[in-house]
Amino acid sequence: MRVPGYQAGRYFELVKEPDALADALTRLPGNKLLLIAFVDARSGDGYARKYRVLFIDGRLYPVHLAISAEWKVHYFSSDMAERADHRDEERRFLSDMPATLVRRWSSLSRRSDAR
C-alpha cells in the first residue's frame, strides 16, 4: 500500500497477510491509497535491484544502480557503501547499460525457465 504524493519510500507498506491490513492502515495518513500487487523480483542471489535511468531527448542515461536485501530499494538505504561487489556491478551498469541489462535479463529468463 502506498500513499500518493510521497517519495523515498515514505508511507509505503508491504502487507503480507490480510490480518496485518488494519495495523498498516494506522501508520498511513490521509484517505487515499494506491494498492499495488507485490512481485518478488529479487535475483537468484536474493537481492533486489533498482536501476535508475533518465530519458532525455529520446535517449536513455543511466543514473545509478541500488542493490538491497530489502524489498523497498532506495540508494540511500541500500548497502552499496558497504559492498564493493555491488559498487562494481553499478560501475558496469553505468559504463555499459545495454550490455548490463541484457545480461541481467538473460539470467532472469534462464532462471524462470528452470522453474
C-alpha positions as a Markdown table, in Angstrom:
| # | Residue | x | y | z |
|---|---|---|---|---|
| 1 | Met | 0.0 | 0.0 | 0.0 |
| 2 | Arg | 1.3 | 3.4 | -0.9 |
| 3 | Val | 0.0 | 6.9 | -0.1 |
| 4 | Pro | 0.2 | 9.0 | -3.2 |
| 5 | Gly | 2.3 | 12.1 | -3.2 |
| 6 | Tyr | 5.2 | 10.9 | -1.1 |
| 7 | Gln | 8.7 | 9.8 | -2.2 |
| 8 | Ala | 11.7 | 7.9 | -0.9 |
| 9 | Gly | 9.6 | 5.0 | 0.5 |
| 10 | Arg | 7.7 | 7.3 | 2.9 |
| 11 | Tyr | 4.2 | 5.8 | 3.6 |
| 12 | Phe | 4.8 | 2.7 | 1.6 |
| 13 | Glu | 4.0 | -0.5 | 3.3 |
| 14 | Leu | 4.2 | -4.2 | 2.3 |
| 15 | Val | 1.3 | -6.0 | 3.8 |
| 16 | Lys | 1.9 | -9.8 | 3.5 |
| 17 | Glu | -1.2 | -11.1 | 5.3 |
| 18 | Pro | -4.8 | -9.9 | 5.5 |
| 19 | Asp | -4.6 | -9.8 | 9.3 |
| 20 | Ala | -1.9 | -7.1 | 9.1 |
| 21 | Leu | -4.0 | -4.7 | 7.0 |
| 22 | Ala | -5.7 | -2.9 | 9.9 |
| 23 | Asp | -2.4 | -2.3 | 11.6 |
| 24 | Ala | -0.7 | -1.0 | 8.4 |
| 25 | Leu | -3.6 | 1.4 | 7.9 |
| 26 | Thr | -3.0 | 3.1 | 11.2 |
| 27 | Arg | 0.5 | 4.1 | 10.0 |
| 28 | Leu | -0.7 | 5.7 | 6.8 |
| 29 | Pro | -2.0 | 9.2 | 6.6 |
| 30 | Gly | -4.9 | 10.5 | 4.5 |
| 31 | Asn | -7.8 | 8.6 | 3.0 |
| 32 | Lys | -6.4 | 7.7 | -0.4 |
| 33 | Leu | -4.2 | 4.7 | -1.1 |
| 34 | Leu | -2.6 | 3.1 | -4.1 |
| 35 | Leu | -2.8 | -0.7 | -3.9 |
| 36 | Ile | -0.1 | -2.4 | -5.8 |
| 37 | Ala | 0.4 | -6.2 | -6.3 |
| 38 | Phe | 3.8 | -7.2 | -4.9 |
| 39 | Val | 6.0 | -9.0 | -7.3 |
| 40 | Asp | 9.1 | -10.5 | -5.7 |
| 41 | Ala | 11.7 | -9.6 | -8.3 |
| 42 | Arg | 14.8 | -10.5 | -6.4 |
| 43 | Ser | 17.6 | -12.1 | -8.4 |
| 44 | Gly | 18.9 | -15.6 | -7.7 |
| 45 | Asp | 21.4 | -14.1 | -5.2 |
| 46 | Gly | 18.5 | -12.9 | -3.0 |
| 47 | Tyr | 19.0 | -9.2 | -3.7 |
| 48 | Ala | 16.6 | -6.7 | -5.3 |
| 49 | Arg | 18.0 | -4.2 | -7.9 |
| 50 | Lys | 16.7 | -0.8 | -8.8 |
| 51 | Tyr | 18.1 | 0.6 | -12.0 |
| 52 | Arg | 17.6 | 4.4 | -12.2 |
| 53 | Val | 17.6 | 5.8 | -15.8 |
| 54 | Leu | 16.8 | 9.2 | -17.2 |
| 55 | Phe | 15.1 | 9.6 | -20.5 |
| 56 | Ile | 16.2 | 12.9 | -22.1 |
| 57 | Asp | 15.6 | 14.0 | -25.7 |
| 58 | Gly | 14.9 | 10.4 | -26.8 |
| 59 | Arg | 18.0 | 9.0 | -25.2 |
| 60 | Leu | 18.4 | 6.8 | -22.0 |
| 61 | Tyr | 21.1 | 7.8 | -19.5 |
| 62 | Pro | 22.0 | 5.5 | -16.5 |
| 63 | Val | 22.0 | 7.3 | -13.2 |
| 64 | His | 22.7 | 4.6 | -10.6 |
| 65 | Leu | 22.0 | 1.1 | -9.5 |
| 66 | Ala | 20.9 | 0.3 | -6.0 |
| 67 | Ile | 21.2 | -3.3 | -4.7 |
| 68 | Ser | 19.5 | -4.3 | -1.5 |
| 69 | Ala | 18.3 | -7.3 | 0.5 |
| 70 | Glu | 15.2 | -5.3 | 1.3 |
| 71 | Trp | 12.1 | -5.3 | -0.9 |
| 72 | Lys | 11.9 | -1.5 | -0.9 |
| 73 | Val | 15.1 | -0.4 | -2.7 |
| 74 | His | 16.4 | 3.1 | -2.4 |
| 75 | Tyr | 20.0 | 4.1 | -3.0 |
| 76 | Phe | 20.3 | 5.9 | 0.4 |
| 77 | Ser | 19.2 | 2.8 | 2.3 |
| 78 | Ser | 20.9 | 0.1 | 0.2 |
| 79 | Asp | 24.2 | -1.4 | 1.2 |
| 80 | Met | 26.1 | 0.0 | -1.7 |
| 81 | Ala | 28.6 | 1.8 | 0.6 |
| 82 | Glu | 29.5 | -1.5 | 2.4 |
| 83 | Arg | 29.6 | -3.8 | -0.6 |
| 84 | Ala | 32.5 | -3.4 | -3.1 |
| 85 | Asp | 30.9 | -6.2 | -5.4 |
| 86 | His | 27.7 | -4.1 | -5.6 |
| 87 | Arg | 29.6 | -1.0 | -6.5 |
| 88 | Asp | 31.4 | -3.0 | -9.2 |
| 89 | Glu | 28.1 | -4.1 | -10.6 |
| 90 | Glu | 26.9 | -0.5 | -10.5 |
| 91 | Arg | 30.1 | 0.7 | -12.3 |
| 92 | Arg | 29.5 | -1.9 | -15.1 |
| 93 | Phe | 25.9 | -0.6 | -15.4 |
| 94 | Leu | 27.0 | 3.0 | -15.6 |
| 95 | Ser | 29.7 | 2.2 | -18.2 |
| 96 | Asp | 27.6 | -0.1 | -20.4 |
| 97 | Met | 23.9 | 0.0 | -19.5 |
| 98 | Pro | 22.7 | -2.0 | -22.6 |
| 99 | Ala | 25.1 | -4.9 | -22.0 |
| 100 | Thr | 24.3 | -5.0 | -18.3 |
| 101 | Leu | 20.6 | -5.1 | -18.7 |
| 102 | Val | 20.8 | -7.7 | -21.5 |
| 103 | Arg | 23.0 | -9.9 | -19.2 |
| 104 | Arg | 20.6 | -9.4 | -16.3 |
| 105 | Trp | 17.5 | -10.2 | -18.4 |
| 106 | Ser | 19.1 | -13.3 | -19.9 |
| 107 | Ser | 20.0 | -14.7 | -16.5 |
| 108 | Leu | 16.5 | -14.0 | -15.2 |
| 109 | Ser | 14.9 | -15.6 | -18.2 |
| 110 | Arg | 17.0 | -18.7 | -17.8 |
| 111 | Arg | 16.1 | -18.8 | -14.1 |
| 112 | Ser | 12.3 | -18.6 | -14.8 |
| 113 | Asp | 12.5 | -21.2 | -17.5 |
| 114 | Ala | 14.0 | -23.6 | -15.0 |
| 115 | Arg | 11.0 | -23.4 | -12.6 |
